Amino acid sequence: AGVELERLYEGDTAPWQVFCHDSEEFRTRPRPAASLETDKGTETFDPALLEFVYPYQRETLLPAKVTATQLKGRPLDEEISQNARHTPYLRPLSQPRFRQERQGLTAAEQGTATHLVLQYLDFSNVDVAGQVESLRLRGLLTDEQAAAVDQEALERFLRSPLAEEIRHGQNVRREYPFTLLMDARDYDPDAAAGESILLQGVVDCCFETEEGITVVDFKTDRVLTDAEVRRRAEQYRPQLEAYSRALERVLERPVVRRELYFLRAGASVEL
């Protein structure tokens, strides 16, 4: 600091040690990094490094997380999963809110409203209209959602043999969420062993019998004929298989049955 020291304190400084350093002692520059050439001018860079191929390149393309819905392979479903890849496609521009309200809910929004009703629906009460109105008054459904619910389809479901089984089932769970690590090879069979992906999902409904767990998934797809129902059901097989793996690990009981119920067609398909 440019201050001349006459002498250091020489009293009793038992726990202290005082040193005086000259800044000139630290002026030595660090040695520069080795260049590409040695003192003799020979090249030290190994060209083989440019040909190196990372052995786990495929794994760098795996998503960190997938949803059970995404396993159907629809690009729109892949977008809701963090770090999920999707193929390029044209997406429609969003409409202004006033146009959406004037034209009613989209098909996807109507399906969401129906699933919301199924979450709270009392399966022992066939008065669907009364239950929907109750949900609206409680603020669980908007006016637009309540009007868009296919009440006739829900009443048909409540009269179905599947609904009767659910009413007599044990440990009935609805909108059951799960998060667990899955083997990456269940998503990509060519992935390396030991790689994992986070799997998330929500099971519409499941119940238990003495034999094991029955998984039920409700669909609002616009399918009517038996051929359309069967063809569409196969597209959902990976999703139901993911639900089964998750429930077996979480509930520690075997899944013995997987049921898809198409509300519009009033048809149940076992996968």
N, C-alpha and C positions, 0 to 999 in steps of 0.2 A: 504493500500500500504506500510505499515511499516514506515510511516512518523509520528512523534509525532507533534501534533498541540499545539503550545504555547497558542494561543487564537484565537477566531473567529473575523472577522472584525465586529466592532461595530459602524461603521459610519452610515450615512443616506442611508438605502437600502429600500426605500419605496416600490417598487414593488416586492421586493425579500424576500423570507424566506429561511434561510440557516439552514439545519439540518445535524447532523453528526451521522451516523449509524455504529454500530459495526457489522461486518460480523457474529460474533458468534450468533447474535440474529436470524439468518435465518438458523441455522443448524438443526432445528426440521424437521424430516422427515415426509412426508405425511403418513397418516394412510393407511395400505395395504387394498386392496379390500377384501370384505367379501369372505371367503372360502366356499367350499361346505358344511362344517360342522360348526355348532355353537359351542359356548363354552361348551355346554352340550353334543356335539357329535351327534346331530340329523341332519339328511339330510334335506337340504333346497331346492334341485333341484327338480322341478316338472317333473316327467316322461311323463306327458301328452303333454309336449311341443314337444316330439319326434313324436307324432301322429298327430300334427297339419298339416292340408292340406290347402294350400293357395287357397282361394276361386276363385281367378282370374287366375288360372294356364293356362287356355285355351287362355286367352288374351296375355300371355307372348309369345305365339307362333305365334301371328299375325304379319305379316310384317309391318314395319313402312310406306312403300310406295309400291304401285303397279302401273303398267302401264296398260292402256286399252288393249294393245296387249297381256299382260300376262294373262288376264282373259280368253283367249282361253284355258289355261291349259297346253300349251306346255312347257316342262322343259327349252328349249333354251330361250323362251321368259321370263321366270321367272328370268333367270340369269341377265338380264339387269335391273332388278328392285332392288334397294338397300334393303338389309336385306331380300330378298325374299327367301323362302325355295324351294327346289326342291328334287324330289326323286332321289336316286343314279342311274346313268346310265353311259355307256361307251361312251366316246367322242373320235372322231378320232383325231389323232395327226395332227398338222398343217404341211402343205407342205411348202418346201422352196419357196421363191418368184419366183425363175427362173422356177420352175415347174408350178406354178400358171399362170404365164404369157404365158408359152408355151401352156398350155391346155385351156386357156381362163378363163372367169369368172365362178364362181359357180352359181347355180340356185338362191341362195339368193342374190348374187351380181348383177345378171341380173335383178332381181326384184327391187333392189334398184335403178339401173340405169333407169328402166322404170318409177318408181315413181318420180325420179328426173325430167325426161322429162315432166311428167304430171303436175308437179309443175309449169313449165314455158310454157307449150304448149298453143298456141293460138287456142282456140277451134273453131274459125271462119276461120281458115286457114287449109285446108286439105292437104297442102304440108308438110307432116310429115318429109320426108327425108330432105327437105330444112331446116326445123326448127331444126332437130337434128344436122345437119352440122353447123348451126349457133351457137348452144349451145356448140359444140365442139370447134369452133374457138374462142368463148368467154371464154374458159377455164372452163365452167360449167360442161363439160363432158370430161373424158379422151378418148383417142382413143379406148381403149378396151371397155369402157362403150358405146360409140356411136355405135360400131360395134355389141354389144350384144342386143341393143334395138330391140324389136319386132315391127318394123314399120308397118307391115301389120295389126297387132292387133290394133294399135293406129288409123290407118286410118279407120278400121272397127268401132271403137268406135265413131269417129267423125261423122260418117254417121248414128249413132244410134239415136232413139227417145230420149234417156236419154241425149245425148250431146246437142240435140236441146233444150230440156227443160232447161239445164244449161245456154245455150246461151241467153235464154229469161228470166232467173231468176233474181231476185233482190239480191243485196248484196252478190254476189258470193264470197266465201272465199275458198282458197286452202291452204293446209298444215297449218291449223289453230291450234296452240298449246294451251293447257289449263293445269292448275294445280289447284286443289281444294280438299277440305276435303270431303270424302264420309263416310256414315254410315258403320261401320265395319260389320254390319249384311248383307250389300249388297255383301260382300266378303265371310263372314262366317255366315250363318243364326243363329248359336248357340252362337255367340259372345254376350257379355253383352251390355245392352242398354247404350248409351252415349259414346261408344268407336268410334274413328274415324281413318281412314287411308287416307294418302295422295295419291290422284289419279292423274296421269299424262298421257297425250296422245297427239296425233296430228291427227286431222281430215283431211282426204284426201281432201274432198270437201263438201261444204254445200251451199245451196242457199235458198232464201226466196220467198214465194208466199203469196197471201192474206190469205191463210189458216194457214200458219205457215212455219216451217223449214223442208227442205228435206236434209237428211244426205246421202252422197254418199261415198262408200269405194271401192277402186279399188284393185283387186286381180289378181296375176299372177300365181295362182295355175295351175298345169297340170291336169285339168279336162276338159272333152269334152262332155260326154253324159249328158242329162237332169237329169238323176238319180244321177250322180256324182256331178253335180252342186248343186242340191237341198240338197244332203247329206252334202256336204262341207259347204254350206251356213249356215246350222244349227250350225256348230261348231263356226261360227263367231257371232252368235246371242248375247252372253254376251258382246262382244266387241262393237257391234253397240248400245246395250242398254246403255253401259257406255258413249259412245259418246253422246247419246240423253240426258241423265241426265245432263251431263256437259254443253251442249249447251243451254238447257232450263234454267239452273241457270245463266249462263254467259250472254246470249243474251236476257233473260227474254221473250222468245216466245216459244210456244209449238212446239215440233217436231211431225209432222203429218205423216212423211214417212221416211223409212230407206231403202236404195237401195244398194245392192252389185252388182258390175259389174265385171265379170270374163273376163279378156282381151283375154285369149287364146280361150275360148269357144265363146266369143262374146255374152254372155248371161247376162241378168240383172235379179236379184231376189229381190223381196221386202220382207222384214222381219217385 
